[in-house]
Amino acid sequence: MAAMQVADHRATYDVPAPRCSDADKAAAGLTAFFSIAAEWGLDSEQQRVLLGSPGRSTFFKWKKQLRGQLSRDTLDRISYLLGIYKALHILFDDNTVLEWLRNANEAPLFGGRSPLDFMLGGSLVALADLRRYLDAARG
């Protein structure tokens, strides 16, 4: 019996993916961040903490213009927050997200604090830990 030939139908592309400039990343990240912050009802100081405590004038410039020079730390923070936001909306309905964020949580990670208070501790590691916690809960 002859061996059967299977055609490879996977697409190949000779065109490289478009490069995203730092300015484009900053604009997209800031737009998403401030939308999430509004949905979560965060005040300006809470927003600053989650962004890594930039100077007040820098922060308000970012908020007004939705663009600016973002450090790797700030981009990482925004990335973690986007992942946290996505995971929360996979795990909970819209009304439950805010309740979960703001209520005390006895899970060892939070030690009785709310997940929002845990994030507002200000560390990048806290954002990464919360992202991993939610990703694990998603399965």
Buried (B, 14 or more C-beta within 10 A) or exposed (E): EEEEEEEEEEEEEEEEEEEEEEEEBBBBBBEBBBEBBEEBEBEEEBBBBBBBEBEEEBBEBBBEEBBBEBEEEBBBBBBBBBBBBBBBEEBBEEEEBBEBBBEEBEEEBBEEBBBBBBBBEBBEEBBBBBBBBBBEEEE
